[in-house]
């Protein structure tokens, strides 16, 4: 009765993100009841390994008492403090300092947001202010990468290059441009790293020449494209794009909302290639999803240009909940947990996860296995030579998600037949092995679908 009443209330009132509203009304909500470590339990008592850490965000895992206690202490002492009027709180100040100390290079200045989408929005405002302060307002064109994701706000969704986030919304805006993805498995340049890097460099250079170098403000990129299907660039790709941005006098923005805080191994994925962006966005693992928070990191050069340009005037950008003391207190405790064993465990678990998923490569439906650390994907096909995707009629996102759920596993099942993985860093060896085994069970069941069998024939 409890669960059924919730389902009806959900149908009537709760609008879900990135969902077909009518389809959701028909199928109803799955109510999650509790979670601990890497497992979640629904209202019926069904327990699953969360192979996706919520929405790539519960990096530390569920149920850490120390995180809950940090939030409770801060709520008792100071539940809210504005950053306006020159005010602040100790947790936010200390958290900004701790993050700046660990960030790549000279990313010494931190602006807190509520999540990744408004972090991306903030970068656009900062970048426009930066160029206006230099007397170069004409640099107002922004470039991102096809199949990239930079949030779901009006402006950020325009930088996002996924059709579902554009259809019906009147975006992208006319100052938002794209170059092709590095997508190694399906790159027209082939699969060789050097060829892929050369193609991307040429594409960005050509796009800048088309728009005019004096007009282009910034280039946005994820170290790994998450929502586009966990697309991993070849080694050296990020550095090549960073170097080209410097040559062309374009700001380089690294979107680490998904990849930050141990998801690929280190605290920040940019450090894998010793990349220092001009601006960097984070969220998700910043607080392990326990409370909302995002952050924009600004380099000394960007910050100083904005500060000097404003002089004694206010820089007119702010949010009511920026630098929220409870979120900052949680972030400080999550950071402590990362550095007291979780990052190390995530690196070990990530190696085991990648090895296990690669072991599924002989399955008739597996075309590609890719990833880095605790961020991975399997791309399913019905013809390995031609790389033919699963037929749309097979409804891969719904059927595979449902089957995995029934098998005790939560994964991301994309509509094109890509399975996404981002387990909590706390996973044990047994939990990683169970993720792999339950994936194999799900693939075997999918292989028996009549429409899949027909496509394979």
Buried (B, 14 or more C-beta within 10 A) or exposed (E): EEBEEBBEEBBEEEEEEEEEEEEBBEBBBBBBBEBEBBBBBBBEEEEBBBBBBBBBBBBBBBBBEEBEEBBEBBEEEBEEBBBEEEEBBBBBEBBBEBBBEBBBBBBBBBBBBBBBBBBBBBBBBBBBBBBBBEEBEEBBBBBBBBBBBBBBBEBBBBBBBBEEBBEEEEBBEEBBBBBBBBBBBBBEBEEEBEBBBEBBBEBBBEBBEEBEBEBBBBBBBBBBBBBBBBBBBBEEBBBBBBEBBEEBEBBBBBBBBBBBBBBBBBBBBBBBBEBBBBBBBBBBBBBBBBBBBBBBBBBEEBBBBBEEBEEEEEBEEEBEBBBBBBBBBBBBBBBBBBBEEBBBBBBEBBBBBBEBBBEBEEBBBBBBBBBBBBBBBBBBBBEEEEEBBBBEEBBBBEBBBBBBBBBBBBBBBBBBBBBBBBBBBBBEEEBBBBBBBBBBBBBEBBBEBEBBEEBEE
